[in-house]
Amino acid sequence: MLTDVGSLRRLMIWILSPVVVMLGLVATASPASAALCHVTQADGSIKVVDCDKIPGNAGDPGSEGGAPSCVVKDGDTGCWNGKSCYIKDPAEYGDSGAAQEQLGPKPSEDAHAAFRLCDAEEGPVWYWTEADEPSQAELAAQAFGQLVAPSIAPTFNPPTRTLVNLPTWWWAAGASDQPLSASAGSVTVTATPSHMEVDPGDGSAIFGCRPFVTVQSDSCTYTYRRASKGDGYPARMRLVWTVVFTDTDAPIDVPDLPTTFESGWSGVTVPVHEVQTLNRSSR
């Protein structure tokens, strides 16, 4: 399996050159039975890719299990039969004479040439495929996968360090209280700001503040009860939006997709000091 993106791209250029195609070095294969696979990325977003049915997987699109699962590696664009692949659909050469020579006649007027490279030993594979109209749920998944959370900087006051038993203010610098949106076809997803979550890092529970706090204020506070050790407490923050889907402005229900959209956690170190005082009794 090729894991180096640069090597994969160089191999693709070599594979797709007209000379190679004319020499017949590209293998012919029947089309993969395309199935949509919803892949959760490292940042929590969802990417929709084409996957073939994975043998033994209860997630066959025709069963009750839903779409098959697979992992797409960096530099690849999809998966087939459980493998991470570089996929061109439609292929760069599309319905050119060279592609038709390798693939044979089009099986139908709606067919087009596609290409995948999953394994260097297996080599490149051309196949005919037809583009099916995506379902409403598939369009919703594509739109959800396009949502992008803003980068935020967890900020607290007093700055640089805080004190035991002193309310510490929290806000998300760089955030906006405006909704996020993305579209695929006729389907639009709108993410409305819901709340921000703060993990103070001292072992206590994560707490929420509603709505987003984007500028310095006392709207979101936490009081530390113990001084920190070392550099400080490893605090973190994230934003949470409520998600709704519409199709041509009409609300729709998409059961298999999340109802919330979250940013990734952003961290900050919070030094907490303890002020010693001396009480003298009066006589």
N, C-alpha and C positions, 0 to 999 in steps of 0.2 A: 504494500500500500504506500503510495507516495504521500509523505507528510510535509515535505518542503514545498512551499507555495511557489517559489521562484522556479524550482525544477519542474513542477507541474505545468506552469505556464509555458516554459520553454519547450516542454514535450508537446503541449497543445499546438504551439506554433508550427512545430515540425510535422505533427500529425495532419494539420489542416491545410498544409501547402498543396497547391494544385498538382505538383509533381507526384506527391505521395498518393493523392486521391486517384490520379490517372493510372498509377502503377498498381492500383488495387490492393494497397496494403491495409486498407480499412475494412474491418470485418463487417459482414452483413448479419443482422439478427432481426427476429420478429420483435414488434414493439412490446415494451414493458406494460403490464396492466397497471396503469397509473392510478395511484391512490394518494389522497392528501394526508400528509403527516404534520401534526402540529408539534413543533419542537420548541421547548422552553429554553431560551438562551440564558447565559450566565447572568445577565443583567435583569432577568425576569420577564423580558419581552417574549412574545410568541412569534415564531417564524413558520410560515407555511411552505412546505417543500413537497415534491412528488416522490412517493415511495412505492415500491412494488410490495405485494403481500409478502410478509416475512413468514417462512414455514414454521408452523407450530405456534404462531402468535395468535392469541384469541382476539386480537384487535383488528382482524380482517374487517374492512369497511362494510362487508355484508353481514357481519355478525353484530351482536349486541355490545361488543367490547369497544366499539369506536374505531378510530384510525390507528394504524400500527405506529409503534414508537421507534425512534432511531436517533442517533447522535450524528450531527453534522460537524465535521472538523473544520478548523480554520482554513480558509482558502477554497473549500468545496461549496457547492451550491445546492446540494440535495442528497438524497440517499435512495438506493435501489437494492432490494433483496437484503436489507440489513447492512449494506456497505455505504460508507461515505464516498460520494462521487462528485466529479466535476461534470455538470450537465448543461448542455446548450439546447434549449427547446423554445423556439425553433432553432435549428442549427444555423451556423453562419453561412453555409452554402445553400441552405434551404432546398429549393427544388431545381437546382442547377443541373445541367446535363451530366456532370461528373457524379453528382450524388445519385441521380436516377440510374446511371450505369451500375453503380454499386448496389443500389437497393432494388432495382427492378421498377416496373411501372407502379404508379400510385394506386393504392387499393381503392381509393375513392377521391372525389373532387376536394373533399375537406381535409385530406391527409397532408401532412407536411413532414419534412425530414427532421429528426432530432438526433442528438449525439450524447454519449456518456462515456466517461473514463473512470472506472472504479478501482482498477488494479493494473499495474504495469505489465504483469505477466498475462493477464487476460487481454490486454490491449484495448484499443478504442472500439466502440460499437456504434454503428449507425442503425436507425430503425425508423419506420413510418409510425406516425401517431396522429391522432385527431384531437384538436382542442375542444374539450367539452365546456359548455357554459358553466361557470362556477355557481354553486348554490348560494343562497342568501347567507347561510352559516359560514361558508368558506370565505365569502367577501367580508363578513364581520370579523373573522379571524385575521384576515390580511390587514384590515383597517386597524385592529387592536395592536398588531405587531408593528405598526408604523408610529405608535405613540412614543414620544421621546420626553423623558423627564428632564427638567432643567438641573444643572449642577448647582448645588447649594453648599454654603459654608455654615456649619453650626456655630452660632455665636452666643456668647454669654456675657453678662455684666454682674458684678464688677469685672473689668477686663483683666486678662493675664492670670488672675487668681481670685478666688472667692473665700469666704470665711464660714466656719461652722455656725449654724443657727441663723445665718443671714440669707434671706430669700434671694436666690439667683435668677436673674431674668434670662430667658431663652428666646431666640428668634432665628429664622432661616434666611441668612443674607444671600441675595442673589435669586431668591424665589419670587414668584408672581402669584397673585390671587386670581389670575385670569384662567378660564377653562382651556384645556388642551383638546385638539380634535384632529382626526385623520379620516380619510375616505378611501374606499376601494369600490369601484363601480358605483352603484346607486346607494351603497351602505356607508353611513357615517357613524363614527364613534365619538362621543363627547365625554371628556373626563372633567368633572366639576370638582374643585378643591373641597375636600372633606375635613381633614385634620392633619396635624403633624404629630409625630411620635418621638419621644425623647427617652433614651436609655441613659440615666445619669452615670452609670458605670460603677456605682458603689455597691452593687449587689441587690439593690431594691428593684421593684418592678418597673417596667416601661410605663410611662404615663403619656396621655394624649392631651393636646391643646387644640381647641376648635374656635375659630377657623385657623388658617395659616397665619403665623405671625412673621412678617417679612421685614419689619423695622424694629428698632429698639423700643421696647415698651414693657410694662409689667403685666401683660396679658397672659404670659406663660411663665410660671415660676416653679422653682424647686428649692427646697432647703436641705442642705447636707447636714447630717448629724455627727459625722466623724471626720477628722482630718485625714487627708490622703497621705499615702506613703510614696516614696520615689518621686517620679515626675508629676504624678497626679492621677485622677480617675480617668479611665478610657471611656469617655462618653461618646454617644453617637445619636444621629437624628435622621429621620426620613419623612417624606411627605406622602399622603394618601389621598387619592381622588376617587370619587364615585363615578362609575361608568354606565352610560346608557347608549343603546344603539337605535338608529333610525334608518329606514329605507324610504328614500324619496320623502323625507321629513315625517314619515309616520313611525311611531315607536314600534320596535320589534323585540321579541324575547329570544335570546340565544343561550339556552341552558348550559352548554358545554364550555362557555367562556366565562372568565372572571367578572365579577360585578364591581371590583375595585382595581385600581392601577396604582402601584407603589413605586417610588423612586428607590434607588439603591441607598443603603445606609452610608452616611458620611460621618467620619469620626473627628473628635477633638479631645485633647488632653486637658483636664480641669484640675489644676492644683487647688486644694482646699486646705487652708491654714486655720489654726486654732489660736485665738487671742487669749493670752493669760491675763487675768486681772487680780488684783489684790484687794480684798475687802477688809477694812479696819472697823472694828466695832467702836462706837462712840461711848465715852464715859461721862 
